[in-house]
Amino acid sequence: MTPLVGNPSQTSGRIIERINPSTGKIVGVEIGYDVTTCTRLAAKAAAAFPAWSATPIGNRAALLEAAAEMLQEMSAELCDAMVQEIGAPQSWARHNITFAAEILRDVASMADDVIRAEEIPDTNGVKSRAVKAPCGVCLGVVPWNAPLILGMRAIAAPLLCGNTVILKGNDIAPKTFRLMGEALDRAGFPAAVAQVIVTRTEDSEEAVESLIASPVVRRVNFTGSTRVGRRVAELCAKHLKRPLLELGGQANLIVLEDADLDAAAADAVSGAFRNQGQICMSTERVIVANDVADVFVAKMEAHRQLLRMGDPDSAEMDIGPVISVAAAERISLLVNDAVSKGAKVVGGGGIRDAFVEPTIIDGVEPDMRLYHEEAFGPLLSITRVENEAEALTVANDSDYGLAAAVFSTNIERATRVAMQLHSGICHINRSTVNDNPNAPFGGVKSSGYGRFGGRWAIDEFTELRWITTDLA
C-alpha cells in the first residue's frame, strides 16, 4: 500500500486493530485510509494512466509475472498474516498464494488477446476494425475470505489491459492487503499504477461511494455480499460506470440415484467445509434422490468425522474458526431454526467462541431459513427429493446462482440437468469449489453479473472501439 505519513500513535483516528478469531487477541495494528486520501490516490492513478497504457504490453505482462514470483518469495509472511487475521487453515492460506500467482501468470499469457484487432467486412475501399482500448482507472473492492485470490483477480486483467488500478481490501485482513501492495511495489510496478488501500469499517461506505463518483474511475468490480453489491450497482448506475459484480452464493450439489456415492460424498464434504464454508462457491445445499439418501448421508457423515478442528496455525488442522463470534452466533441461529422446524443434525453442531463444528443437517425444507439464506459457514443442508424434476425445482428455488454441481454416472443425463440449472457455473461429478483462471467466473440472479477469468475478463476491462480507414 502507498505509505501514509505518520505512525499509529500519531494517527489514532485511522487505526485498524485486527482481532485473531482463534484467540480473541489483537494480532496487528494497521493504518486505514481516510476518504480524502482515497480520492487523492485516484487522482494519482489517473495521472499514471497515460504512461502505463502506452507501456508495451509485453512489459506489462512481465510485471505480472514478477508479481507472481514476489508472492511466492513472501509466502511465509503472507501465510502467517492470513492465519492470524482470518483464521485460515494453513492449507487455505497456501492455496491463496499459489492460486493468486497462477492467476497473475495466466493473465500475463493473454497479451495477444488484448491487442488482437478484429477485421470487420466493409466496402468502398474502407478498412474497418474492432479494437480493445484501456478504460482508465479501475476500482476493485474485495472481501477478506480469499484475500490474495480475489485481490489479484480484481486487478490482474485490468493491469494487463493498460488500466491503472485501485484495490480496496477489507479491514478484516489489513496486514494481508498491505503485504499484497508491497509485493506489487517490489515486483516493479510504476508508482500509482497498482495501489492497494484499506479503510476502517466506519469509513468504507463513504470511501467507496467517493471513488465510484470520481470522474477518473471508469470501471468497478466488486466481490462480496449481495446486499452491498446492490448498493454498488446503484451507485454505478447513477454515475454511468460499468460494474462487474460477483456476489453471494448458495451452491447446490445434486446427487441423482445413479451417482457414484463415494465420490459425491467426498466432494460434498470438501466443498462444504473448506475454509469453514466461507467461500462463495461453498456447497451449502445437497439435493439427493430419496432412493440413495440414507446411504449417501451416512457416507458424508463418515467423511465429516475425519475433519480436524482447532488452531489454524497447526498444519494438521482442517477446520479453523469462522471469522468472528458474531458469525458463529448467526450460524447457531440458522441451525436452531431448522431443528425447531423438524430438521435433524446428523453430525456436528457444537459451537465454542468462533469455532463452529462442521455440521450436516438433514431434512431441510422451504419453511426453514437455511433453505433460503446463504450460511457462509460450515453448514451443509440436505433436502431429499423424489426425482430429477423435483431436484431441479428445489435447486432453482434460490435467489442465488453462482456455482452448482451434478453427480450422475450418466454424463448425458447430468449434462441435461446442468443446462437447466440457474447458475453461472456448474461442475459435473466435481466439487462446487473449483476455479480456473481461464474460465468465465461469475453468477446469475442475486449472485451478480459480468465475468472474471480468461478472455471474458478482457472484455470487462477494455473499451471496444470501431476504427475505420479510407484507403481510396
Residue, then its C-alpha position, 0 to 999 in steps of 0.5 A: m500500500t502507498p505509505l501514509v505519513g505518520n505512525p499509529s500513535q500519531t494517527s489514532g483516528r485511522i487505526i485498524e486493530r485486527i482481532n485473531p478469531s482463534t484467540g480473541k487477541i489483537v494480532g496487528v495494528e494497521i493504518g486505514y485510509d481516510v476518504t480524502t486520501c482515497t480520492r487523492l490516490a485516484a487522482k494519482a492513478a489517473a495521472a499514471f494512466p497515460a504512461w502505463s497504457a502506452t507501456p508495451i504490453g509485453n512489459r506489462a505482462a512481465l510485471l505480472e509475472a514478477a508479481a507472481e514470483m514476489l508472492q511466492e518469495m513472501s509466502a511465509e509472511l503472507c501465510d502467517a498474516m492470513v492465519q492470524e487475521i482470518g483464521a485460515p487453515q494453513s492449507w487455505a492460506r497456501h492455496n491463496i498464494t499459489f492460486a493468486a500467482e497462477i492467476l497473475r501468470d495466466v493473465a500475463s499469457m493473454a497479451d495477444d488477446v488484448i491487442r488482437a484487432e478484429e477485421i470487420p467486412d466493409t466496402n468502398g475501399v474502407k478498412s474497418r476494425a474492432v479494437k480493445a482500448p484501456c478504460g482508465v482507472c479501475l476500482g476493485v473492492v474485495p472481501w477478506n475470505a480469499p484475500l490474495i485470490l480475489g485481490m489479484r483477480a480484481i486487478a490482474a486483467p485490468l493491469l494487463c489491459g493498460n488500466t491503472v488500478i485501485l484495490k480496496g481490501n477489507d479491514i478484516a485482513p489489513k496486514t494481508f492487503r498491505l503485504m499484497g501492495e508491497a509485493l506489487d511495489r517490489a515486483g516493479f510496478p510504476a508508482a500509482v499504477a497498482q495501489v492497494i488501500v484499506t479503510r476502517t469499517e466506519d469509513s468504507e461506505e463513504a470511501v467507496e461511494s467517493l471513488i465510484a463518483s470520481p470522474v477518473v474511475r471508469r470501471v468497478n468490480f466488486t466481490g462480496s455480499t449481495r446486499v452491498g453489491r446492490r448498493v454498488a450497482e446503484l451507485c454505478a448506475k447513477h454515475l454511468k460506470r460499468p460494474l462487474l459484480e460477483l456476489g453471494g452464493q448458495a451452491n447446490l450439489i445434486v446427487l441423482e440415484d445413479a451417482d457414484l456415492d463415494a465420490a459425491a460424498a467426498d466432494a460434498v464434504s470438501g466443498a462444504f467445509r473448506n475454509q469453514g464454508q466461507i467461500c462463495m462457491s461453498t456447497e451449502r445445499v445437497i439435493v439427493a434422490n430419496d432412493v440413495a439418501d440414507v446411504f449417501v448421508a451416512k457416507m458424508e457423515a463418515h467423511r465429516q468425522l475425519l475433519r480436524m478442528g482447532d488452531p489454524d496455525s497447526a498444519e494438521m488442522d482442517i477446520g479453523p474458526v469462522i471469522s468472528v463470534a458474531a458469525a458463529e452466533r448467526i450460524s447457531l441461529l440458522v441451525n436452531d431454526a431448522v431443528s425447531k422446524g423438524a430438521k435433524v443434525v446428523g453430525g456436528g453442531g457444537i459451537r465454542d467462541a468462533f469455532v463452529e463444528p462442521t455440521i450436516i443437517d438433514g431434512v431441510e425444507p422451504d419453511m426453514r431459513l437455511y433453505h433460503e439464506e446463504a450460511f457462509g459457514p460450515l453448514l451443509s443442508i440436505t433436502r431429499v427429493e423424489n426425482e430429477a424434476e423435483a431436484l431441479t425445482v428445489a435447486n432453482d428455488s434460490d435467489y442465488g446462482l453462482a456455482a452448482a454441481v451434478f453427480s450422475t454416472n450418466i454424463e448425458r443425463a447430468t449434462r441435461v440437468a446442468m443446462q437447466l440449472h440457474s447458475g453461472i457455473c456448474h461442475i459435473n461429478r466435481s466439487t462446487v469449489n473449483d476455479n480456473p483462471n481461464a474460465p468465465f467466473g461469475g453468477v446469475k440472479s442475486s449472485g451478480y453479473g459480468r465475468f472474471g477469468g480468461r478472455w471474458a475478463i478482457d472484455e470487462f476491462t477494455e473499451l471496444r472501439w470501431i476504427t475505420t480507414d479510407l484507403a481510396 
